[in-house]
Amino acid sequence: MASDKRLIIFLADLDHFRLGNRYSVPLGIGSITSYCRNIYGKAIDIFLFKNPNELMAAIMRQPPDILGCSFFMWNANLTLAIIKACKIISHRMITVVGGPNVARNSDRYKELLAICPELDIVVLDQGERSFGNILKRVFQSGRQFEMIFAESINGNAIRLGGNGPVARGKVEGQSIDINSFPSPYLMGYFDKFLQDGFLPTFETVRGCPYQCTFCGGGINSFLPLGVKNEQTVYDEYQRLYVGFIPKDRIPAD
């Protein structure tokens, strides 16, 4: 049965909050938020996190329907530990990871799903579109857990039935137009992080024409190259200077 209740989604780009560390805004999950809200609007509520303690406190107050985590080499163990804890709190929570620490040209996602049975979905291709495919499946299934995992999901790897064999969905190989959804900066999704002094990072180009082995920017799914609208980039910088940089740090004209 379909539900009129909003789908609650927590997206986390977790970091180790230690003395001396510097932290940047969660650009990746901010873009996913903007892309998905542009499609589903008021049918979803998305909340962004960087601090693992703040994430766990929010989950204890109200477990989300979906927890999606950025997966990097520096937060892999932390992220998997969080996911295991979350399944104890709510076994119906759908847990998702995606990011540079998941190789797109190997079967490592099978190993990842095997060592962490609490992990439900691994995003493998274009983050925005692949995560959007998960939401599409959730809504199409009427939020029934078993139906969500009845068959593969494009751009993702899942365990069929939730605990069966691993199935890799159709590859989302076409580059996404980074101008097709609003800027997360201009939508205000990073305001709380900027207010707390997090470092801003910007995406002006999606992809790279080269295929260097040490970098993920030149993968085929990022081709053809995408260039952000120049006015959008200007507006992002303008919002940053006007709203979040102290006046004594703004260069004089």
C-alpha positions in Angstrom: 0.0 0.0 0.0 1.4 3.4 -0.9 2.0 5.9 1.9 1.4 9.7 1.8 4.0 10.1 4.6 7.2 11.8 3.4 10.2 9.6 2.8 12.8 10.6 5.4 16.4 10.4 4.1 19.6 11.0 6.0 22.7 11.6 3.8 26.1 11.6 5.5 29.6 12.4 4.5 31.3 11.4 7.7 34.6 12.7 8.9 36.9 12.3 12.0 36.4 15.4 14.1 39.8 15.8 15.7 41.8 18.8 16.9 43.6 20.4 14.0 41.4 18.8 11.2 39.8 21.0 8.6 36.4 20.0 7.2 34.7 20.9 3.9 31.1 21.1 3.0 29.6 17.8 1.8 29.5 18.6 -1.9 28.6 15.2 -3.2 25.6 14.5 -1.0 24.5 18.1 -1.4 24.3 17.6 -5.2 22.3 14.3 -4.6 19.9 16.3 -2.4 19.4 19.0 -5.0 18.9 16.4 -7.8 16.4 14.3 -5.8 14.4 17.2 -4.4 14.2 18.6 -7.9 12.4 15.4 -8.9 10.4 14.4 -5.8 9.8 17.7 -4.1 7.7 17.5 -1.0 7.5 13.7 -1.2 10.9 13.5 0.5 12.7 15.2 3.4 16.5 15.0 3.3 18.9 15.9 6.1 22.7 16.3 5.7 25.4 15.3 8.2 29.2 15.4 8.6 29.6 14.7 12.3 29.0 11.0 13.2 27.9 11.9 16.7 25.2 14.3 15.3 24.1 11.6 12.9 23.7 9.0 15.5 21.8 11.4 17.8 19.4 12.2 15.0 18.9 8.5 14.2 18.2 7.7 17.9 15.5 10.5 17.8 13.9 9.4 14.5 15.4 6.6 12.4 15.2 7.6 8.7 13.7 5.4 6.0 17.0 5.6 4.1 20.6 6.3 5.2 23.0 7.1 2.4 26.7 7.5 3.2 29.6 8.8 1.1 32.3 6.1 1.1 35.9 7.3 1.1 39.1 5.5 2.1 39.4 7.7 5.2 35.9 7.0 6.5 35.2 3.5 5.3 35.6 1.7 8.7 33.7 4.5 10.4 30.8 4.4 7.9 30.4 0.6 8.1 30.4 0.8 11.9 27.7 3.4 11.8 25.6 1.3 9.3 25.9 -1.8 11.6 24.7 0.2 14.6 21.8 1.7 12.6 20.4 -1.7 11.6 20.3 -2.5 15.4 18.2 0.7 15.9 16.0 0.0 12.9 16.3 -3.2 10.8 13.9 -1.7 8.2 16.2 1.2 7.5 17.6 1.0 4.0 21.4 1.5 4.1 23.4 2.8 1.1 27.0 3.6 0.4 28.6 5.1 -2.7 31.8 7.0 -3.6 35.4 6.7 -4.6 36.1 3.8 -2.2 33.9 1.6 -4.4 35.6 0.6 -7.6 33.3 0.8 -10.6 35.4 -1.4 -12.8 35.7 -4.4 -10.5 33.5 -6.7 -8.4 34.6 -5.3 -5.0 31.0 -4.3 -4.3 30.3 -8.0 -3.9 33.0 -8.2 -1.2 31.6 -5.1 0.5 28.1 -6.5 0.6 29.5 -9.8 1.9 31.5 -8.4 4.8 28.8 -6.1 5.9 25.4 -7.8 5.8 23.8 -4.7 7.3 24.6 -2.8 4.1 21.7 -3.0 1.6 22.8 -1.1 -1.5 26.1 0.0 -3.1 25.8 2.9 -5.6 28.2 2.3 -8.5 27.6 4.8 -11.2 26.4 8.5 -11.4 25.6 9.3 -7.8 22.7 11.6 -8.4 20.9 9.4 -11.0 21.7 6.1 -9.3 20.5 7.3 -5.9 17.4 8.7 -7.6 16.8 5.3 -9.0 16.7 3.9 -5.4 14.0 6.5 -4.5 12.0 5.6 -7.6 12.0 1.9 -6.6 11.0 2.7 -3.1 8.0 4.7 -4.3 7.1 2.2 -7.0 7.1 -0.6 -4.4 4.8 1.2 -2.0 7.8 1.2 0.5 7.5 -2.5 0.9 11.0 -3.7 1.8 10.7 -7.1 0.1 9.5 -5.5 -3.1 12.3 -2.9 -3.2 14.8 -5.8 -3.5 12.8 -8.0 -5.8 15.0 -7.1 -8.8 18.1 -5.1 -9.6 18.2 -1.3 -9.5 19.9 0.6 -12.3 23.3 2.1 -11.3 23.4 0.0 -8.0 24.3 -3.3 -6.6 21.9 -5.1 -4.2 21.2 -8.5 -2.6 18.1 -9.8 -4.2 15.4 -10.3 -1.7 17.5 -8.5 0.8 19.7 -11.5 1.6 20.1 -13.4 -1.7 22.6 -13.3 -4.5 24.2 -9.9 -5.5 22.7 -8.3 -8.6 24.3 -5.4 -10.4 21.7 -3.2 -12.2 22.1 -1.7 -15.6 25.1 0.7 -15.8 24.1 4.4 -15.7 26.8 5.2 -18.2 25.7 8.6 -19.6 27.0 11.7 -18.0 24.5 13.7 -16.1 24.0 17.4 -17.0 25.2 19.3 -13.9 23.0 22.2 -14.9 19.8 20.2 -14.9 19.3 20.6 -11.1 19.7 23.6 -8.8 23.0 24.5 -7.1 23.0 23.1 -3.6 24.8 26.3 -2.5 22.0 28.5 -3.9 19.3 26.2 -2.4 20.9 26.7 1.1 21.8 23.1 1.7 25.3 24.0 2.9 24.3 27.0 5.1 24.6 25.2 8.4 28.1 23.9 7.5 29.3 27.3 6.2 28.0 29.0 9.4 30.1 26.5 11.4 33.3 27.4 9.4 33.4 24.5 7.0 35.5 25.0 3.9 33.6 25.6 0.7 34.3 23.4 -2.3 32.9 23.9 -5.8 32.2 21.8 -8.9 32.7 23.8 -12.1 33.3 20.8 -14.4 32.1 17.2 -14.2 34.5 14.7 -15.7 37.9 14.7 -17.4 39.1 13.7 -20.9 42.0 11.7 -19.5 41.9 8.2 -18.0 44.6 8.4 -15.3 44.7 5.4 -13.1 45.1 7.4 -9.8 42.0 9.5 -10.4 38.3 8.8 -10.7 37.5 12.0 -12.7 38.1 10.4 -16.1 35.7 7.5 -15.9 33.5 6.8 -18.9 30.3 7.6 -17.0 31.4 11.2 -16.7 31.7 11.6 -20.4 31.0 13.8 -22.3 32.3 16.6 -20.1 29.8 18.8 -18.2 30.6 22.4 -17.5 28.6 24.4 -15.0 26.8 27.5 -16.1 29.1 30.5 -15.5 26.4 32.6 -14.0 25.6 29.8 -11.5 29.2 29.7 -10.4 29.3 33.5 -10.0 26.1 33.4 -7.9 27.6 30.6 -5.7 30.6 32.7 -5.0 28.5 35.8 -4.4 26.3 34.0 -1.9 29.4 32.7 -0.1 31.0 36.2 0.1 27.8 38.0 1.1 26.5 35.5 3.6 29.4 33.6 5.2 32.8 35.2 4.8 33.6 37.9 7.5 33.8 41.3 6.1 37.4 41.8 7.3 38.5 38.8 5.1 36.8 40.1 1.9 39.4 41.6 -0.5 39.0 45.3 -1.2 37.9 46.3 -4.7 
